[in-house]
């Protein structure tokens, strides 16, 4: 399997846009390419707020497209790093709601 420059794992498939609501759906496969269109403009079962606006959906698709582009054109850089699972990297979370928000978590040891 070809190693990627940017590894993507999506823990939460969809999350309510309402900051006061904690409704979310876990992504069992962690695959970022899961179909989220089914949640487009659907109300949250808990609070009634929109689960996924069209704007947020389009932004999230652009982020995934950009990551795929980087991986397609620059994964060759990984050839110069050991195949060890302990390659140092940064864990970040990306949230697409009213723009893109990127939060750094921690370094992998």
QUITA-V433300 format. One record per helix or strand of 2 or more residues. SS is the DSSP state (hx for helix, st for strand). FROM is the first residue (numbers start at 1). LEN is the number of residues. If there is no record, write none. Layout:
SS/FROM/LEN, SS/FROM/LEN
This chain:
st/12/4, st/24/3, hx/37/3, hx/54/27, st/90/7, st/100/8
